[in-house]
Amino acid sequence: MKFYQVEKLDFWDDVFLVVPSYIIVLGVYIFIVGFFGIGVSGMENRCLLITYAILMSIAFVAQIGSIFAALELRKVLAQAAASHANVNDDLKLYGFSHYVTTKWDSMQRYLHCCGGNNYLIGYNDYRSTPIGYNFSVPDSCCFEPVEGCGRGIFHLSDVHIRNRIFVNGCLTLLKDQLEDEVVPIMVAYACVGVFLAVVMLVSVVLSAAYVAQISRKRLREKQQNWVSRQHLGGQGNFEYMQDAHEVMC
């Protein structure tokens, strides 16, 4: 996701910020729970197995949520580009918000772009921003980004501007790439997510069945012990009551 700068498009829609983080956190959680399951699978410890079943149930619900989140991201990408109003509102914070400044500088250097929308005139989005009021664009828009290279750009002719800075809007360059590559990735993730959710559900069911099997096994052992103790005399009932109050695990 970082390759496509998705996490930097929060001004377009909050889903761009939420989905990548959600998927990463969920992946780490499932990885940890999976290793925990491997560790307890060979033990006849009901408490640990029940804990695993609960953790896997949470992962199942979260996995279903991630599928809907991925499809929502696909829907946002398929519908329309970010509005000019959203882009301009974000660009107006350039130079005032460290997060916004870092985000746009990173995109502009990585994608070789300047501003938000449109081919050849994307840099014009900065005209209505505080930095544009000084007839400048960010230094990250320059072919060779050195301090002050974007100063006074709007005083120059179009030809000179195109010889000094990138002129295409970042979202214009990203839109086709996102539609062609990220949308199929989200669809594939949703399909794989359904398969993983089924596997998780089966794991929960099998864990519950294993706990039930262990419980029946221990109950039979207690009953057999009780019967054998009956032959020992009066202490059989007392010892059976002690067994009944043993810790569940």
C-alpha positions as CSV (number, residue, x, y, z in Angstrom):
1,M,0.0,0.0,0.0
2,K,2.8,2.4,0.8
3,F,4.1,2.0,-2.8
4,Y,0.8,3.6,-4.0
5,Q,0.9,6.4,-1.4
6,V,-2.6,5.3,-0.3
7,E,-2.1,6.2,3.3
8,K,-1.4,9.9,2.3
9,L,-4.8,10.3,0.6
10,D,-6.8,10.8,3.8
11,F,-8.1,14.2,2.4
12,W,-9.8,12.2,-0.4
13,D,-11.5,9.8,2.0
14,D,-10.8,8.5,5.5
15,V,-10.9,5.0,4.1
16,F,-7.5,5.5,2.6
17,L,-6.0,6.0,6.0
18,V,-8.0,3.3,7.8
19,V,-7.8,0.3,5.5
20,P,-4.0,0.0,5.2
21,S,-3.5,0.2,9.0
22,Y,-6.5,-2.1,9.6
23,I,-5.1,-4.8,7.3
24,I,-1.6,-4.6,8.7
25,V,-2.7,-4.7,12.4
26,L,-5.1,-7.6,11.6
27,G,-2.4,-9.5,9.8
28,V,0.0,-9.2,12.8
29,Y,-2.8,-10.2,15.2
30,I,-3.7,-13.3,13.1
31,F,0.0,-14.3,12.9
32,I,0.4,-14.1,16.7
33,V,-2.9,-16.0,17.3
34,G,-1.9,-18.6,14.8
35,F,1.4,-19.3,16.6
36,F,-0.4,-19.4,19.9
37,G,-2.8,-22.0,18.4
38,I,0.2,-24.1,17.3
39,G,1.6,-24.0,20.8
40,V,-1.6,-25.1,22.6
41,S,-2.8,-27.6,20.0
42,G,-0.8,-30.4,21.5
43,M,-1.9,-29.7,25.1
44,E,-5.1,-31.0,26.7
45,N,-5.5,-27.7,28.5
46,R,-9.1,-26.5,28.2
47,C,-8.4,-23.0,29.4
48,L,-5.8,-22.3,26.8
49,L,-7.9,-23.9,24.1
50,I,-10.9,-21.8,25.0
51,T,-8.7,-18.7,25.0
52,Y,-7.5,-19.6,21.5
53,A,-11.1,-20.1,20.3
54,I,-12.1,-16.7,21.7
55,L,-9.1,-15.0,20.1
56,M,-9.8,-16.7,16.8
57,S,-13.4,-15.6,17.0
58,I,-12.3,-12.0,17.4
59,A,-10.0,-12.5,14.3
60,F,-12.9,-14.0,12.4
61,V,-15.1,-10.9,13.1
62,A,-12.2,-8.6,12.3
63,Q,-11.5,-10.4,9.0
64,I,-15.1,-10.0,7.9
65,G,-14.8,-6.3,8.7
66,S,-11.6,-6.0,6.7
67,I,-13.3,-7.5,3.7
68,F,-16.0,-4.8,3.8
69,A,-13.3,-2.2,4.3
70,A,-11.4,-3.4,1.2
71,L,-14.6,-3.4,-0.9
72,E,-15.3,0.2,0.4
73,L,-11.9,1.3,-0.7
74,R,-12.5,-0.2,-4.1
75,K,-15.9,1.6,-4.3
76,V,-14.3,4.9,-3.5
77,L,-11.7,4.5,-6.2
78,A,-14.2,3.4,-8.7
79,Q,-16.6,6.3,-8.2
80,A,-14.6,9.5,-8.6
81,A,-11.5,11.4,-7.9
82,A,-11.0,13.6,-4.9
83,S,-12.8,16.9,-5.2
84,H,-10.9,20.1,-5.9
85,A,-12.3,21.5,-2.6
86,N,-10.8,18.7,-0.6
87,V,-7.5,19.0,-2.3
88,N,-7.3,22.7,-1.9
89,D,-8.3,22.6,1.7
90,D,-5.5,20.2,2.3
91,L,-2.9,22.2,0.3
92,K,-3.8,25.3,2.3
93,L,-2.3,23.6,5.3
94,Y,1.1,23.1,3.5
95,G,3.8,24.9,5.5
96,F,1.5,25.1,8.6
97,S,0.9,21.4,9.4
98,H,4.0,19.2,9.6
99,Y,1.9,16.1,8.7
100,V,0.4,17.7,5.6
101,T,3.8,19.2,4.5
102,T,5.6,15.9,4.9
103,K,2.9,14.1,3.1
104,W,2.8,16.3,0.0
105,D,6.6,16.6,-0.1
106,S,6.8,12.8,-0.1
107,M,4.2,12.3,-2.8
108,Q,5.7,15.0,-5.0
109,R,9.2,13.7,-4.8
110,Y,8.2,10.1,-5.3
111,L,5.6,10.6,-8.1
112,H,7.4,13.5,-9.8
113,C,4.3,15.7,-9.6
114,C,3.1,19.0,-8.2
115,G,-0.3,19.8,-6.7
116,G,-3.5,17.8,-6.8
117,N,-5.4,17.4,-10.1
118,N,-5.0,17.8,-13.9
119,Y,-2.2,17.2,-16.4
120,L,0.3,19.9,-17.1
121,I,-1.3,22.5,-14.8
122,G,-1.5,20.6,-11.5
123,Y,0.9,23.1,-9.9
124,N,-1.8,25.7,-10.3
125,D,-3.5,24.2,-7.3
126,Y,-1.0,26.1,-5.2
127,R,-2.1,29.5,-6.4
128,S,-4.9,29.7,-3.9
129,T,-2.7,28.6,-1.0
130,P,-0.6,30.6,1.4
131,I,2.6,29.5,-0.4
132,G,1.0,30.4,-3.7
133,Y,0.3,33.9,-2.5
134,N,4.0,34.4,-2.5
135,F,4.0,33.2,-6.1
136,S,5.8,30.0,-5.0
137,V,5.4,26.2,-5.0
138,P,7.0,23.7,-2.6
139,D,10.7,22.9,-3.3
140,S,9.6,19.2,-3.6
141,C,8.0,20.1,-7.0
142,C,11.4,21.0,-8.5
143,F,13.3,18.7,-10.8
144,E,16.3,19.2,-8.5
145,P,14.7,19.9,-5.1
146,V,17.0,22.3,-3.4
147,E,16.1,25.0,-0.9
148,G,14.3,27.9,-2.6
149,C,14.0,26.3,-6.0
150,G,10.2,26.7,-6.0
151,R,10.3,30.4,-5.0
152,G,8.7,32.8,-7.4
153,I,7.6,30.2,-9.9
154,F,4.3,31.9,-10.8
155,H,6.3,34.9,-12.0
156,L,7.7,32.8,-14.8
157,S,6.2,31.9,-18.2
158,D,4.6,28.5,-18.7
159,V,7.6,27.3,-20.7
160,H,10.1,28.2,-18.0
161,I,7.9,26.7,-15.3
162,R,7.9,23.4,-17.2
163,N,11.6,23.5,-17.4
164,R,12.0,23.9,-13.6
165,I,9.2,21.9,-11.9
166,F,6.9,18.9,-12.3
167,V,3.6,20.2,-13.7
168,N,1.2,17.2,-13.4
169,G,-1.1,16.8,-10.4
170,C,-0.3,14.0,-8.1
171,L,-3.8,12.6,-7.9
172,T,-4.1,12.6,-11.7
173,L,-1.0,10.4,-11.9
174,L,-2.2,8.2,-9.1
175,K,-5.8,7.8,-10.2
176,D,-5.1,5.5,-13.2
177,Q,-2.6,3.5,-11.2
178,L,-4.9,3.0,-8.3
179,E,-7.8,1.9,-10.5
180,D,-5.6,-0.5,-12.6
181,E,-3.6,-2.0,-9.7
182,V,-5.1,-1.3,-6.3
183,V,-8.7,-2.1,-7.2
184,P,-7.8,-5.7,-8.4
185,I,-5.6,-6.1,-5.2
186,M,-8.6,-5.2,-3.0
187,V,-10.9,-7.6,-4.9
188,A,-8.3,-10.3,-4.5
189,Y,-7.9,-9.5,-0.8
190,A,-11.6,-9.8,-0.3
191,C,-11.7,-13.2,-2.0
192,V,-8.7,-14.5,0.0
193,G,-10.3,-12.9,3.1
194,V,-13.4,-15.0,2.7
195,F,-11.3,-18.1,2.5
196,L,-9.4,-17.1,5.6
197,A,-12.6,-16.3,7.5
198,V,-13.9,-19.8,6.7
199,V,-10.7,-21.3,8.0
200,M,-10.9,-19.3,11.2
201,L,-14.5,-20.3,11.7
202,V,-13.6,-24.0,11.2
203,S,-10.7,-23.5,13.7
204,V,-13.1,-22.1,16.3
205,V,-15.5,-25.0,15.8
206,L,-12.7,-27.6,16.0
207,S,-11.3,-26.0,19.1
208,A,-14.7,-26.1,20.8
209,A,-15.1,-29.8,19.8
210,Y,-11.7,-30.6,21.2
211,V,-12.5,-28.9,24.5
212,A,-15.8,-30.9,24.6
213,Q,-13.9,-34.1,23.9
214,I,-11.4,-33.4,26.7
215,S,-14.2,-32.7,29.1
216,R,-16.0,-36.0,28.3
217,K,-12.7,-37.9,28.6
218,R,-12.0,-36.4,32.1
219,L,-15.5,-37.1,33.1
220,R,-15.2,-40.7,32.2
221,E,-11.9,-40.9,34.1
222,K,-13.5,-39.4,37.2
223,Q,-16.4,-41.8,37.0
224,Q,-14.0,-44.8,36.7
225,N,-12.0,-43.5,39.6
226,W,-15.1,-43.1,41.7
227,V,-16.2,-46.7,40.9
228,S,-12.8,-48.0,41.8
229,R,-12.8,-46.0,45.1
230,Q,-16.1,-47.4,46.1
231,H,-14.3,-50.7,46.6
232,L,-11.9,-48.9,49.0
233,G,-14.5,-48.0,51.6
234,G,-15.9,-44.8,53.0
235,Q,-13.5,-42.3,51.6
236,G,-14.7,-42.8,48.0
237,N,-17.5,-40.2,48.1
238,F,-15.4,-37.6,49.8
239,E,-12.5,-38.0,47.3
240,Y,-15.0,-37.8,44.4
241,M,-16.4,-34.5,45.8
242,Q,-12.8,-33.2,45.8
243,D,-12.4,-34.2,42.2
244,A,-15.6,-32.4,41.3
245,H,-14.2,-29.1,42.6
246,E,-10.9,-29.3,40.7
247,V,-9.9,-26.4,38.5
248,M,-11.6,-26.6,35.1
249,C,-8.4,-26.6,33.2
